[in-house]
């Protein structure tokens, strides 16, 4: 693990990421000597830092530190987690005394996802995701809703769960965005009010457009309408594509089109 470019696992007690969740994080796949979809990740990092009033971080510095951390890990394929906090100091909510973003880079073995390719069974979390347009799309550090949702999912006996808002409109899953397919239409919930603007989500929408699929970003994606779709799948920057065989009592028999999207996503240039 690197903290501000130095090998360490100790962060200051007055770091605002620790104190208030004031920061962002990015989870990425390292493969073939680089970060998959690096350009998309840096774009999201820069947009998120600006939205949270955090000083910008030089992307070349970040790239060097990621390369250093991966080299030290000895892994050829890995999950890289990058945390950027707003700085240090200050007891209250006012901006940091030291506004220099603190950089935390950790590298982890890439998980075995082979079992996911056959499809998973999932439920619906009892934890509702709140609306906050100012934070919608941002992968910020204040993740308590998702921690509780994941625990609820585990207690229900599922590998993952769908997350809805208070109106029972679908938002995402606990660690991924959600897509449904009907014919040649790819549908995904809007993230204007809540949820994370996933890198894989952005790439897959681009792939669908190039394949002349109709793409619908739905504002009110009622959970009860899931039975109308041919396929349902999850996607994030690590898992890529995870087909859903069943969600509650709803079964999905096809995974062919989603698999095709995944193959194109995975072969996308770094």
MIDREN-442761 format. One line per field, with one value per atom (N, C-alpha, C, O): residue number from 0; x, y, z; atom name. Coordinates in steps of 0.02 Angstrom, whole numbers. Each point is the difference from the previous one (the first is absolute). Layout:
MIDREN-442761
num c(NUM|...)
xx c(X|...)
yy c(Y|...)
zz c(Z|...)
atome c(CA|...)
END
This chain:
MIDREN-442761
num c(0|0|0|0|1|1|1|1|2|2|2|2|3|3|3|3|4|4|4|4|5|5|5|5|6|6|6|6|7|7|7|7|8|8|8|8|9|9|9|9|10|10|10|10|11|11|11|11|12|12|12|12|13|13|13|13|14|14|14|14|15|15|15|15|16|16|16|16|17|17|17|17|18|18|18|18|19|19|19|19|20|20|20|20|21|21|21|21|22|22|22|22|23|23|23|23|24|24|24|24|25|25|25|25|26|26|26|26|27|27|27|27|28|28|28|28|29|29|29|29|30|30|30|30|31|31|31|31|32|32|32|32|33|33|33|33|34|34|34|34|35|35|35|35|36|36|36|36|37|37|37|37|38|38|38|38|39|39|39|39|40|40|40|40|41|41|41|41|42|42|42|42|43|43|43|43|44|44|44|44|45|45|45|45|46|46|46|46|47|47|47|47|48|48|48|48|49|49|49|49|50|50|50|50|51|51|51|51|52|52|52|52|53|53|53|53|54|54|54|54|55|55|55|55|56|56|56|56|57|57|57|57|58|58|58|58|59|59|59|59|60|60|60|60|61|61|61|61|62|62|62|62|63|63|63|63|64|64|64|64|65|65|65|65|66|66|66|66|67|67|67|67|68|68|68|68|69|69|69|69|70|70|70|70|71|71|71|71|72|72|72|72|73|73|73|73|74|74|74|74|75|75|75|75|76|76|76|76|77|77|77|77|78|78|78|78|79|79|79|79|80|80|80|80|81|81|81|81|82|82|82|82|83|83|83|83|84|84|84|84|85|85|85|85|86|86|86|86|87|87|87|87|88|88|88|88|89|89|89|89|90|90|90|90|91|91|91|91|92|92|92|92|93|93|93|93|94|94|94|94|95|95|95|95|96|96|96|96|97|97|97|97|98|98|98|98|99|99|99|99|100|100|100|100|101|101|101|101|102|102|102|102|103|103|103|103|104|104|104|104|105|105|105|105|106|106|106|106|107|107|107|107|108|108|108|108|109|109|109|109|110|110|110|110|111|111|111|111|112|112|112|112|113|113|113|113|114|114|114|114|115|115|115|115|116|116|116|116|117|117|117|117|118|118|118|118|119|119|119|119|120|120|120|120|121|121|121|121|122|122|122|122|123|123|123|123|124|124|124|124|125|125|125|125|126|126|126|126|127|127|127|127|128|128|128|128|129|129|129|129|130|130|130|130|131|131|131|131|132|132|132|132|133|133|133|133|134|134|134|134|135|135|135|135|136|136|136|136|137|137|137|137|138|138|138|138|139|139|139|139|140|140|140|140|141|141|141|141|142|142|142|142|143|143|143|143|144|144|144|144|145|145|145|145|146|146|146|146|147|147|147|147|148|148|148|148|149|149|149|149|150|150|150|150|151|151|151|151|152|152|152|152|153|153|153|153|154|154|154|154|155|155|155|155|156|156|156|156|157|157|157|157|158|158|158|158|159|159|159|159|160|160|160|160|161|161|161|161|162|162|162|162|163|163|163|163|164|164|164|164|165|165|165|165|166|166|166|166|167|167|167|167|168|168|168|168|169|169|169|169|170|170|170|170|171|171|171|171|172|172|172|172|173|173|173|173|174|174|174|174|175|175|175|175|176|176|176|176|177|177|177|177|178|178|178|178|179|179|179|179|180|180|180|180|181|181|181|181|182|182|182|182|183|183|183|183|184|184|184|184|185|185|185|185|186|186|186|186|187|187|187|187|188|188|188|188|189|189|189|189|190|190|190|190|191|191|191|191|192|192|192|192|193|193|193|193|194|194|194|194|195|195|195|195|196|196|196|196|197|197|197|197|198|198|198|198|199|199|199|199|200|200|200|200|201|201|201|201|202|202|202|202|203|203|203|203|204|204|204|204|205|205|205|205|206|206|206|206|207|207|207|207|208|208|208|208|209|209|209|209|210|210|210|210|211|211|211|211|212|212|212|212|213|213|213|213|214|214|214|214|215|215|215|215|216|216|216|216|217|217|217|217|218|218|218|218|219|219|219|219|220|220|220|220|221|221|221|221|222|222|222|222|223|223|223|223|224|224|224|224|225|225|225|225|226|226|226|226|227|227|227|227|228|228|228|228|229|229|229|229|230|230|230|230|231|231|231|231|232|232|232|232|233|233|233|233|234|234|234|234|235|235|235|235|236|236|236|236|237|237|237|237|238|238|238|238|239|239|239|239|240|240|240|240|241|241|241|241|242|242|242|242|243|243|243|243|244|244|244|244|245|245|245|245|246|246|246|246|247|247|247|247|248|248|248|248|249|249|249|249|250|250|250|250|251|251|251|251|252|252|252|252|253|253|253|253|254|254|254|254|255|255|255|255|256|256|256|256|257|257|257|257|258|258|258|258|259|259|259|259|260|260|260|260|261|261|261|261|262|262|262|262|263|263|263|263|264|264|264|264|265|265|265|265|266|266|266|266|267|267|267|267|268|268|268|268|269|269|269|269)
xx c(42|-42|44|51|-72|36|-46|-59|88|-35|42|56|-82|37|67|51|-51|60|49|50|-63|44|-32|-60|101|-26|-21|41|-105|-27|-71|-34|11|-71|-29|-50|81|-21|-22|37|-97|-25|-15|-18|27|-8|-70|-49|44|-66|-43|-61|92|-40|-14|-21|32|-16|-75|-38|15|-71|-38|-61|97|-33|-22|-54|97|-15|-52|-46|54|-43|-72|-48|42|-65|-20|-54|97|-14|7|-32|74|9|54|59|-80|47|-34|-60|100|-27|44|55|-80|42|-16|-54|102|-5|25|54|-93|20|11|-44|104|21|31|22|-22|32|67|4|48|67|9|-4|16|9|42|-5|48|42|43|11|13|47|-31|36|-101|-31|-70|-26|-3|-68|-50|5|-51|-52|-45|-26|18|-41|26|-38|103|32|-28|-12|1|-26|-68|-13|-30|-66|6|-37|83|9|25|-25|75|27|-52|-2|-38|-54|-48|-21|3|-46|33|-31|95|36|-1|-16|34|4|-67|-6|-46|-68|-23|-31|46|-21|36|-31|96|39|-28|-8|-6|-27|-67|-13|-30|-67|4|-42|92|7|47|19|1|43|68|29|-4|65|51|-14|73|53|15|-1|16|15|64|45|-41|59|29|-37|102|32|-8|20|-48|-14|63|0|54|63|31|29|-35|24|-40|29|-94|-42|18|3|9|18|66|6|43|65|-7|31|-71|-8|-37|16|-64|-35|48|2|38|50|49|19|3|46|-31|32|-95|-34|-11|8|-26|-11|67|2|51|65|22|27|-39|18|-42|23|-84|-44|21|-13|45|20|-57|8|-66|-58|-3|13|-30|-9|-69|-10|-39|-69|-25|6|-35|-16|-58|-19|-8|-48|39|33|-39|34|-53|-48|56|-45|38|53|-81|30|-47|-57|80|-40|32|61|-101|23|-43|-61|91|-38|13|47|-88|3|57|12|24|56|-4|-31|63|5|-22|3|-24|-10|-70|-39|23|-65|-47|-10|-19|-45|-70|-34|14|-68|-2|49|-106|-12|33|3|21|33|58|27|-7|51|65|14|25|62|49|2|37|54|56|24|-5|47|-40|-25|17|-44|35|-29|89|35|-34|-1|-27|-33|48|57|-81|39|-15|-58|111|-6|16|54|-101|9|-10|-55|106|-3|11|50|-97|8|-13|-39|74|-4|-20|26|-74|-28|-3|-8|14|-6|-66|-52|53|-62|-43|25|-89|-43|-15|2|-17|-22|-74|-42|26|-69|-32|-54|87|-25|-70|-40|24|-67|-54|-58|76|-49|-24|-55|97|-16|-62|-31|14|-60|-63|-55|64|-58|-7|18|-45|-9|-74|-40|23|-66|7|47|-93|5|-69|-51|52|-63|-5|35|-78|-10|13|-30|74|18|-57|-39|34|-47|25|-38|101|29|-15|17|-49|-18|55|28|-13|51|-32|-49|77|-27|20|52|-93|16|43|-15|68|41|33|54|-87|25|71|35|-13|67|54|56|-74|47|-13|40|-96|-18|54|24|-5|51|70|43|-31|68|13|-43|102|20|36|61|-100|29|9|-23|57|19|-57|7|-61|-54|-45|-50|68|-33|-41|-11|-13|-35|-62|-15|-22|-60|19|-36|93|20|28|-9|41|23|-61|1|-52|-61|-36|-27|26|-34|35|-32|99|38|-12|-6|3|-13|-70|-10|-38|-68|-2|-35|74|5|27|-27|80|30|-49|-5|-31|-48|-58|-30|14|-51|25|-39|105|28|15|5|2|14|71|32|-7|66|-2|49|-107|-7|-74|-43|28|-69|-8|46|-106|-17|-17|-26|40|-14|-51|6|-56|-53|-3|28|-62|-12|-65|-29|6|-60|-63|-51|55|-58|2|-40|86|8|21|-17|54|31|71|37|-19|66|54|-7|62|56|62|30|-10|60|3|-49|105|12|51|20|0|41|69|27|1|66|2|55|-111|0|-61|-50|54|-58|-41|25|-87|-47|-22|-14|11|-25|-52|5|-55|-49|-3|12|-28|-4|-68|-24|-6|-61|6|1|2|11|67|52|-52|61|1|26|-54|0|36|-15|64|37|-26|-2|-18|-32|40|22|-13|35|-32|-22|21|-30|41|61|-95|35|39|-18|70|38|0|47|-99|-4|-14|19|-53|-18|39|8|16|36|38|-14|62|38|68|17|21|69|3|-28|63|11|59|58|-72|53|37|-29|94|41|-25|-7|-7|-26|-67|-14|-27|-64|10|-33|79|14|26|-22|67|29|-54|-3|-38|-51|-53|-23|5|-48|31|-35|100|34|1|-10|23|0|-69|-5|-47|-68|-17|-33|54|-13|35|-29|91|37|-31|8|-43|-33|-70|-38|20|-66|-57|-56|72|-53|-32|32|-96|-32|17|-6|29|18|-50|-11|-20|-47|27|12|-3|19|-65|-26|0|-68|-1|37|-78|-5|-36|25|-83|-38|-3|-48|100|6|-33|33|-98|-38|25|7|6|25|-47|22|-86|-50|1|-30|65|3|56|6|35|57|-22|38|-97|-23|-12|-9|9|-12|62|-4|63|63|26|-14|53|28|61|9|32|62|10|-24|60|20|72|19|23|69|29|-26|79|35|67|27|0|66|37|-29|93|44|70|12|35|67|42|51|-71|37|-36|31|-94|-37|-13|-7|3|-18|-73|-41|23|-68|-20|35|-91|-27|-73|-42|24|-70|-40|27|-90|-45|-48|-38|38|-46|-69|-51|53|-63|7|52|-105|-5|-66|-53|58|-61|-36|27|-88|-39|4|-31|68|4|61|56|-67|55|16|-43|108|24|37|49|-73|26|58|37|-29|51|57|-10|72|58|41|55|-79|40|20|59|-106|15|45|46|-60|42|71|47|-38|67|36|60|-96|30|24|54|-95|21|63|46|-43|58|63|53|-59|59|27|61|-105|21|31|50|-80|26|70|45|-37|63|56|58|-75|51|12|40|-75|10|71|28|2|69|10|-46|104|16|12|14)
yy c(-59|59|62|3|46|64|55|4|38|60|60|9|32|58|-21|34|-91|-23|-39|-24|16|-36|-65|-2|-50|-64|9|14|-23|10|-26|-5|-11|-17|44|-19|76|45|67|31|-10|65|43|-26|91|47|-2|-6|11|-2|60|-4|59|59|3|52|-107|-1|6|-34|76|14|-59|-4|-39|-60|-44|-29|24|-38|35|-31|96|39|7|-6|19|17|-39|11|-56|-31|50|-7|57|55|-19|16|-50|-23|-47|-10|-17|-46|-62|-1|-51|-58|-27|12|-48|-28|-72|-13|-33|-70|-20|8|-33|-10|-69|-33|12|-63|13|38|-69|2|-63|-56|64|-58|22|56|-101|13|63|39|-30|55|68|50|-46|66|-6|-55|113|2|-3|40|-87|-6|62|19|14|60|57|35|-27|52|70|39|-24|66|13|55|-106|8|10|40|-77|7|70|31|-6|66|55|49|-58|47|3|54|-112|-1|28|36|-52|27|76|32|-3|72|33|52|-81|27|-5|47|-102|-10|46|29|-20|45|71|35|-14|67|9|51|-102|4|4|32|-63|-1|55|0|46|57|-23|32|-87|-26|20|-1|20|22|-56|-59|78|-51|-38|25|-86|-43|-12|-17|25|-10|-72|-46|36|-68|-40|-61|95|-36|-23|-55|96|-20|-62|-48|51|-56|-64|-54|62|-57|-31|-61|104|-26|-37|-53|79|-33|-66|-48|45|-63|-51|-58|78|-45|-25|-58|104|-19|-51|-49|61|-45|-69|-51|49|-64|-37|-61|96|-32|-31|-55|91|-27|-60|-43|39|-57|-64|-55|62|-58|-33|-56|88|-29|22|58|-105|16|27|43|-69|24|13|-42|102|20|49|29|-20|53|56|-11|70|58|47|19|-2|47|64|-1|56|66|44|11|12|44|69|7|44|69|39|6|19|38|75|20|20|73|33|60|-96|30|-16|-48|91|-12|61|57|-70|53|27|-5|35|30|-47|-57|81|-43|-1|-51|108|5|-14|-23|39|-16|49|-14|71|48|-32|-51|81|-29|-12|32|-79|-22|57|47|-52|48|-12|47|-110|-20|-32|-56|92|-22|-46|-16|-7|-46|-68|-31|7|-66|-55|-3|-40|-58|-58|-15|-18|-53|-68|-9|-37|-68|-49|-4|-35|-49|-70|-12|-33|-69|-47|16|-73|-49|-67|-22|-11|-61|-54|17|-81|-53|3|16|-29|1|-60|-56|66|-56|-48|17|-79|-50|11|-11|31|17|-53|11|-67|-51|-23|-12|5|-23|50|-19|84|51|-4|21|-48|1|-42|11|-58|-41|34|-25|82|36|-8|-51|102|-1|8|23|-41|14|58|1|45|58|20|-23|65|23|76|31|-4|73|21|-27|75|21|38|35|-43|38|70|43|-30|66|43|-18|75|45|53|25|-8|49|69|11|36|68|41|-13|62|46|58|31|-16|58|20|-24|67|16|27|-11|46|27|-54|10|-68|-55|-57|-46|50|-54|-9|48|-111|-16|-5|-33|65|4|-61|-21|-8|-56|28|-7|39|33|-50|-57|79|-45|-13|-44|81|-9|-57|11|-72|-60|-40|-60|91|-38|-34|-57|90|-32|-66|-50|49|-59|-54|-60|80|-48|-36|-62|100|-31|-42|-53|76|-38|-67|-51|52|-61|-50|-60|85|-44|-30|-59|100|-24|-55|-49|60|-49|-67|-53|57|-61|-36|-62|99|-30|-33|-48|74|-31|-62|-37|27|-59|8|-49|113|13|25|27|-37|27|75|35|-10|72|17|-45|109|23|63|40|-32|63|52|-17|79|56|46|17|2|45|62|1|50|59|-9|-55|107|-5|-11|-20|32|-10|-68|-13|-29|-67|3|-44|96|4|-26|16|-57|-31|52|44|-49|45|-37|19|-72|-38|-62|-16|-19|-54|25|59|-101|24|25|46|-77|21|9|2|4|1|35|10|9|26|-57|-56|70|-50|16|57|-109|6|-54|-56|75|-48|3|53|-109|-3|-27|-49|83|-24|11|58|-113|7|33|-24|80|38|66|50|-52|59|-16|-49|90|-6|54|59|-80|45|1|-53|112|7|58|48|-52|54|65|-2|57|64|5|-32|72|13|74|25|10|72|17|54|-99|14|-42|20|-77|-46|-51|-9|-24|-51|24|59|-106|14|-3|-45|93|1|-46|23|-87|-49|8|18|-32|2|-53|14|-74|-53|21|-16|51|24|46|-7|55|47|-37|15|-63|-36|-42|-2|-33|-43|40|-23|81|42|20|2|14|16|-58|9|-69|-61|-11|-15|22|-10|50|-18|79|51|-18|8|-34|-18|-61|-8|-34|-58|16|-45|109|24|-29|-10|-3|-17|65|53|-57|57|-1|-52|108|4|45|57|-84|38|7|-50|112|15|21|55|-99|7|37|-18|68|39|-39|-4|-24|-38|-73|-22|-15|-70|-42|-21|10|-35|-72|-36|15|-67|-53|-52|66|-49|-13|-49|91|-9|-47|-13|-12|-42|-61|-24|-3|-60|11|-48|111|15|-8|4|-14|0|-71|-47|42|-65|-18|-58|109|-12|55|56|-74|48|-15|-58|110|-13|60|56|-70|50|14|-42|100|16|51|49|-62|50|-10|-44|86|1|-61|-12|-28|-61|-62|-40|33|-59|1|-53|112|5|-13|46|-110|-20|-59|-50|57|-55|-10|42|-96|-12|-20|-30|48|-17|-54|11|-69|-54|10|-14|40|9|59|11|28|53|-8|14|-38|-17|-57|-55|68|-52|7|-40|89|12|-35|9|-50|-36|31|23|-24|24|-58|-25|6|-61|13|-46|109|14|42|44|-58|40|17|27|-43|4|71|13|34|68|35|37|-48|29|-25|39|-103|-29|33|13|2|34|69|21|16|66|-6|41|-91|-9|-13|29|-72|-15|63|9|34|62|47|33|-30|42|-23|41|-106|-27|10|9|-9|8|73|15|30|72|18|-27|73|19|31|33|-42|27|75|33)
zz c(0|0|0|35|-74|-2|27|-17|59|23|-19|25|-69|-27|-28|9|-44|-34|42|-26|91|45|24|13|-7|25|73|43|-30|67|2|-51|112|9|56|31|-19|54|-31|-38|56|-23|61|52|-59|56|29|-37|103|33|-18|6|-28|-18|-75|-25|-11|-71|-8|35|-81|-7|-33|7|-41|-24|57|-1|52|60|44|25|-18|45|-27|37|-103|-28|-63|-26|3|-64|-57|-52|63|-48|-50|8|-61|-50|-49|3|-47|-51|-3|28|-61|-13|-69|-27|0|-67|3|27|-54|-2|-72|-42|26|-69|-11|48|-110|-19|-33|-48|75|-31|-41|27|-92|-44|-59|-24|0|-58|9|-47|108|13|9|-3|14|9|29|9|6|26|-58|-47|51|-50|2|53|-111|-5|44|33|-33|40|-15|46|-109|-19|33|23|-22|31|75|29|2|73|18|46|-83|16|-12|36|-86|-13|59|21|6|57|62|39|-29|58|-2|50|-106|-5|10|33|-61|7|73|25|8|69|48|45|-54|43|-6|50|-110|-11|35|31|-36|30|76|31|-1|73|26|58|-103|19|25|44|-71|19|-53|-60|83|-46|-51|17|-79|-51|16|34|-60|8|-69|-47|40|-64|-23|35|-94|-23|-14|8|-28|-12|65|4|49|66|23|24|-33|21|-39|29|-93|-41|22|4|12|23|66|9|36|65|-7|35|-80|-12|-29|22|-70|-30|53|0|44|53|47|18|2|46|-31|33|-97|-34|-6|11|-29|-7|66|2|53|66|19|38|-64|17|-36|25|-83|-39|-38|-25|21|-33|-73|-16|-28|-71|-15|-43|80|-6|70|45|-34|68|2|-51|111|13|35|51|-78|29|30|-34|97|32|15|31|-52|9|41|-21|79|42|0|9|-20|2|49|-10|63|49|-8|-35|68|-11|38|-10|52|37|74|20|19|72|40|-24|85|49|3|-48|105|11|36|-21|78|38|-32|1|-29|-28|-74|-30|0|-70|-48|-60|84|-44|-37|22|-77|-43|38|51|-77|33|10|-40|93|12|-51|-32|25|-52|-56|6|-62|-54|-50|-53|69|-45|2|53|-108|1|22|-22|66|22|-46|-15|-8|-50|31|28|-34|27|-57|-29|13|-53|29|34|-47|23|-59|-45|45|-54|29|51|-85|26|-55|-58|77|-50|-37|30|-94|-38|18|2|12|22|-57|-58|77|-48|-13|44|-104|-18|-45|-27|20|-48|17|-46|110|19|-19|-11|8|-16|-72|-16|-28|-71|-17|-52|96|-12|26|-10|44|26|75|28|5|72|17|-41|101|28|48|40|-42|43|27|-24|75|29|-5|-40|80|4|72|46|-37|67|33|-32|97|40|14|25|-40|11|-60|-57|67|-54|-8|49|-111|-16|-4|-36|74|1|-60|-31|14|-55|25|51|-88|12|-66|-16|-23|-67|-2|-49|103|0|3|-23|50|7|-49|-6|-29|-47|-52|-30|18|-49|29|-29|86|29|45|39|-46|42|61|7|37|59|56|-3|56|54|50|42|-45|48|-24|-34|51|-29|50|-10|64|52|-27|19|-64|-29|-33|7|-41|-37|46|-14|67|50|30|7|12|28|-51|16|-79|-53|-12|-11|11|-11|57|-12|74|56|-4|14|-35|-10|-53|7|-60|-54|25|-16|55|28|45|-2|43|45|-37|24|-84|-41|-37|-28|28|-31|-74|-36|13|-71|-10|46|-107|-17|-10|12|-33|-11|3|-3|10|3|-42|-6|-21|-33|54|53|-69|46|-32|-59|98|-25|44|55|-80|41|39|-1|34|42|-41|27|-93|-44|-35|-45|67|-29|-74|-39|22|-65|4|46|-94|-2|-11|-42|81|-7|-25|-50|86|-16|44|33|-33|48|52|-3|49|55|-22|29|-82|-24|-76|-29|-2|-73|-28|35|-98|-35|-30|-7|-10|-23|-71|-17|-25|-68|-14|25|-65|-23|-76|-30|-2|-73|-21|27|-75|-31|-74|-23|-15|-72|-13|23|-60|-13|39|-24|83|44|64|34|-17|63|47|-17|77|48|65|24|4|64|38|-30|97|39|-4|-9|15|3|67|49|-49|61|16|31|-52|11|73|23|13|69|50|58|-80|46|-42|-59|91|-35|-24|7|-34|-22|-77|-31|3|-73|-15|-4|-4|-9|-66|-51|53|-61|-49|-60|84|-44|-30|-58|96|-24|-60|-52|59|-54|-63|-55|65|-56|-35|-62|101|-29|-38|-53|77|-36|-67|-51|51|-62|-48|-60|86|-42|-31|-59|100|-25|-55|-50|58|-52|-65|-54|59|-61|-34|-61|99|-28|-24|-20|22|-21|43|-24|87|47|23|3|12|32|74|33|-7|71|36|-19|71|40|71|35|-13|69|34|-12|55|26|67|46|-42|62|55|56|-73|50|-22|-33|51|-19|55|48|-55|52|6|-49|110|13|-29|-23|26|-22|-76|-23|-15|-73|-22|-60|105|-19|-39|-43|57|-34|-75|-37|16|-71|-43|-61|93|-38|-12|37|-92|-19|43|19|-4|37|52|-8|60|51|17|9|-6|19|39|-4|40|40|-32|-37|51|-29|43|24|-14|30|-28|-41|63|-30|15|-32|81|18|-28|-35|50|-23|-75|-31|3|-70|-10|2|-12|-15|44|2|33|40|-17|19|-54|-16|62|46|-45|55|-25|-47|80|-17|31|-30|91|37|47|31|-27|50|36|-27|89|37|-35|-6|-17|-35|-76|-36|11|-72|-29|24|-75|-32|-68|-36|20|-65|-33|26|-84|-32|-48|-16|-6|-51|28|42|-66|18|-62|6|-64|-61|-18|-14|14|-20|51|-18|81|52|-5|9|-24|-8|-58|3|-56|-58|19|-21|60|23|42|-6|48|43|-41|14|-64|-41|-33|-4|-20|-31|52|-13|73|54|20|7|2|24|-50|19|-83|-52|-18|-45|79|-11|18|47|-83|11|69|26|3|66|-6|50)
atome c(N|CA|C|O|N|CA|C|O|N|CA|C|O|N|CA|C|O|N|CA|C|O|N|CA|C|O|N|CA|C|O|N|CA|C|O|N|CA|C|O|N|CA|C|O|N|CA|C|O|N|CA|C|O|N|CA|C|O|N|CA|C|O|N|CA|C|O|N|CA|C|O|N|CA|C|O|N|CA|C|O|N|CA|C|O|N|CA|C|O|N|CA|C|O|N|CA|C|O|N|CA|C|O|N|CA|C|O|N|CA|C|O|N|CA|C|O|N|CA|C|O|N|CA|C|O|N|CA|C|O|N|CA|C|O|N|CA|C|O|N|CA|C|O|N|CA|C|O|N|CA|C|O|N|CA|C|O|N|CA|C|O|N|CA|C|O|N|CA|C|O|N|CA|C|O|N|CA|C|O|N|CA|C|O|N|CA|C|O|N|CA|C|O|N|CA|C|O|N|CA|C|O|N|CA|C|O|N|CA|C|O|N|CA|C|O|N|CA|C|O|N|CA|C|O|N|CA|C|O|N|CA|C|O|N|CA|C|O|N|CA|C|O|N|CA|C|O|N|CA|C|O|N|CA|C|O|N|CA|C|O|N|CA|C|O|N|CA|C|O|N|CA|C|O|N|CA|C|O|N|CA|C|O|N|CA|C|O|N|CA|C|O|N|CA|C|O|N|CA|C|O|N|CA|C|O|N|CA|C|O|N|CA|C|O|N|CA|C|O|N|CA|C|O|N|CA|C|O|N|CA|C|O|N|CA|C|O|N|CA|C|O|N|CA|C|O|N|CA|C|O|N|CA|C|O|N|CA|C|O|N|CA|C|O|N|CA|C|O|N|CA|C|O|N|CA|C|O|N|CA|C|O|N|CA|C|O|N|CA|C|O|N|CA|C|O|N|CA|C|O|N|CA|C|O|N|CA|C|O|N|CA|C|O|N|CA|C|O|N|CA|C|O|N|CA|C|O|N|CA|C|O|N|CA|C|O|N|CA|C|O|N|CA|C|O|N|CA|C|O|N|CA|C|O|N|CA|C|O|N|CA|C|O|N|CA|C|O|N|CA|C|O|N|CA|C|O|N|CA|C|O|N|CA|C|O|N|CA|C|O|N|CA|C|O|N|CA|C|O|N|CA|C|O|N|CA|C|O|N|CA|C|O|N|CA|C|O|N|CA|C|O|N|CA|C|O|N|CA|C|O|N|CA|C|O|N|CA|C|O|N|CA|C|O|N|CA|C|O|N|CA|C|O|N|CA|C|O|N|CA|C|O|N|CA|C|O|N|CA|C|O|N|CA|C|O|N|CA|C|O|N|CA|C|O|N|CA|C|O|N|CA|C|O|N|CA|C|O|N|CA|C|O|N|CA|C|O|N|CA|C|O|N|CA|C|O|N|CA|C|O|N|CA|C|O|N|CA|C|O|N|CA|C|O|N|CA|C|O|N|CA|C|O|N|CA|C|O|N|CA|C|O|N|CA|C|O|N|CA|C|O|N|CA|C|O|N|CA|C|O|N|CA|C|O|N|CA|C|O|N|CA|C|O|N|CA|C|O|N|CA|C|O|N|CA|C|O|N|CA|C|O|N|CA|C|O|N|CA|C|O|N|CA|C|O|N|CA|C|O|N|CA|C|O|N|CA|C|O|N|CA|C|O|N|CA|C|O|N|CA|C|O|N|CA|C|O|N|CA|C|O|N|CA|C|O|N|CA|C|O|N|CA|C|O|N|CA|C|O|N|CA|C|O|N|CA|C|O|N|CA|C|O|N|CA|C|O|N|CA|C|O|N|CA|C|O|N|CA|C|O|N|CA|C|O|N|CA|C|O|N|CA|C|O|N|CA|C|O|N|CA|C|O|N|CA|C|O|N|CA|C|O|N|CA|C|O|N|CA|C|O|N|CA|C|O|N|CA|C|O|N|CA|C|O|N|CA|C|O|N|CA|C|O|N|CA|C|O|N|CA|C|O|N|CA|C|O|N|CA|C|O|N|CA|C|O|N|CA|C|O|N|CA|C|O|N|CA|C|O|N|CA|C|O|N|CA|C|O|N|CA|C|O|N|CA|C|O|N|CA|C|O|N|CA|C|O|N|CA|C|O|N|CA|C|O|N|CA|C|O|N|CA|C|O|N|CA|C|O|N|CA|C|O|N|CA|C|O|N|CA|C|O|N|CA|C|O|N|CA|C|O|N|CA|C|O|N|CA|C|O|N|CA|C|O|N|CA|C|O|N|CA|C|O|N|CA|C|O|N|CA|C|O|N|CA|C|O|N|CA|C|O|N|CA|C|O|N|CA|C|O|N|CA|C|O|N|CA|C|O|N|CA|C|O|N|CA|C|O|N|CA|C|O|N|CA|C|O|N|CA|C|O|N|CA|C|O|N|CA|C|O|N|CA|C|O|N|CA|C|O|N|CA|C|O|N|CA|C|O|N|CA|C|O|N|CA|C|O|N|CA|C|O|N|CA|C|O|N|CA|C|O|N|CA|C|O|N|CA|C|O|N|CA|C|O|N|CA|C|O|N|CA|C|O|N|CA|C|O|N|CA|C|O|N|CA|C|O|N|CA|C|O|N|CA|C|O|N|CA|C|O|N|CA|C|O|N|CA|C|O|N|CA|C|O|N|CA|C|O|N|CA|C|O|N|CA|C|O|N|CA|C|O|N|CA|C|O|N|CA|C|O|N|CA|C|O|N|CA|C|O|N|CA|C|O|N|CA|C|O|N|CA|C|O)
END
